[in-house]
Amino acid sequence: MIKRPLSPHTIAAQAGHFVNAADGALTPPLQPGVTFARNRDYALIHENRSYARAGTSIVDVAEDLLAQFENAAASQLHPSGMAAIASLLRAVPSGSTVLLQSQIYWGTADWLRQNAARMGLTLVEGDLSVPSTLTSLISEHSPALVMIETPSNPWLRVTDIAQAAELTHAAGGKLVVDGTAATPILTRALDHGADFALHSATKAINGHSDLMAGVVSTNAVDDPMWQTMLRDRAAGGAILGSFEAWLLVRGMRTLPLRVDRMSASAMDLATRLAGHDAVDQVMYPGLPSDPGHGIARGQMSAFGGLLSIVVKGGAAAALAAAGKMEIFHRATSLGSVESLVEHRHSIEPHTGIPEGLLRLSIGLEDVDDLWADLDQALSC
Ligand SMILES: *Cc1c(COP(=O)(O)O)cnc(C)c1O
């Protein structure tokens, strides 16, 4: 009997020690079936299988694996990160206040601004990575839900999850943490007191830029919000397809390995970039000089593959550097095997993003090749 909790590397490599019940395969079957038979007594042949909108075996396998990574009682998958976020926010009782961190993934703020009033929610936004702002906004508004993102995208700001959970709970609310940039391998938000841990699985969790998915995990499986989300998913129909879930399980088998490599390369590149003449600022919580480093060390086991740099010379210089890159693809998204660069100001010009900011998602390429590309692109 092994007397230690298994490492995520071990859990991932074996997809949770998966053995297919029907034939012993070490890989789950790709089963696209939508409808499931009943026997002559009209009982379902498998009690949890009636119609695919209410659940499929491969989604169960993927959710079990995610719950193990997250150290959660349960995980639920949605067909994108935004679908998971929207589902969670739709489950907040109407008439309540939602407190949202500002300068996070623009899609979250955009969706809430468009829909909060119609759902009967009051939306309050502020930089919750600043402890005094977090404290004052929670005490002023007693929000039913506080939503933080750490590290935030693309600013890489770090918010203290334990402190946010304590303050939120004292005011009677619940805390959700979007940890997409960290992945459950680097930060287990529930262990730090969050009620819901959320990720876009489109990013590093799948890691191959070939499917969209989102996941929410909790220990509070009886929570009315959690139950509302489950019912909403089955009845409202926003479910993950079997092929996506199958690919996701395959992708997750290397998640801890990929996260290790991306984090090591990002740390190396952030350090080198901080000394580059063409770079004004490097935003990466792994750097000892980063304002979020102290808190990040307490809640992250490494610092992830996402970093931002501010290039000297504003938008023109940043776009020129991005245009010269030969290995980094100029494309949105993050957390995949291939490295990506994005000029966020071109995408969201009115959110205060520095014009010279380039967001870099570090993939699995050789780190010296990546450095050679960055160095040649940044040097005039
Ligand atoms: C990409 C992203 C999302 C949205 O996920 P999709 O899978 O693209 O819908 C949410 N939060 C963060 C931090 C993200 O980076």
The ligand as a MOL file (V3000), in Angstrom:
LIG
                    3D

  0  0  0     0  0            999 V3000
M  V30 BEGIN CTAB
M  V30 COUNTS 15 15 0 0 0
M  V30 BEGIN ATOM
M  V30 1 C -9.0680 32.4310 -22.3310 0
M  V30 2 C -9.4890 32.7910 -20.9730 0
M  V30 3 C -10.8380 32.6880 -20.5800 0
M  V30 4 C -11.9260 32.2670 -21.5420 0
M  V30 5 O -11.7900 30.9470 -21.9590 0
M  V30 6 P -12.2890 30.4050 -23.3920 0
M  V30 7 O -11.9840 28.9670 -23.3080 0
M  V30 8 O -11.5310 31.1680 -24.4310 0
M  V30 9 O -13.7590 30.6990 -23.4770 0
M  V30 10 C -11.1570 32.9920 -19.2740 0
M  V30 11 N -10.2210 33.4140 -18.3990 0
M  V30 12 C -8.9310 33.5440 -18.7390 0
M  V30 13 C -7.9490 34.0010 -17.7260 0
M  V30 14 C -8.5220 33.2400 -20.0430 0
M  V30 15 O -7.2300 33.3850 -20.3760 0
M  V30 END ATOM
M  V30 BEGIN BOND
M  V30 1 1 1 2
M  V30 2 1 2 3
M  V30 3 2 2 14
M  V30 4 1 3 4
M  V30 5 2 3 10
M  V30 6 1 4 5
M  V30 7 1 5 6
M  V30 8 2 6 7
M  V30 9 1 6 8
M  V30 10 1 6 9
M  V30 11 1 10 11
M  V30 12 2 11 12
M  V30 13 1 12 13
M  V30 14 1 12 14
M  V30 15 1 14 15
M  V30 END BOND
M  V30 END CTAB
M  END
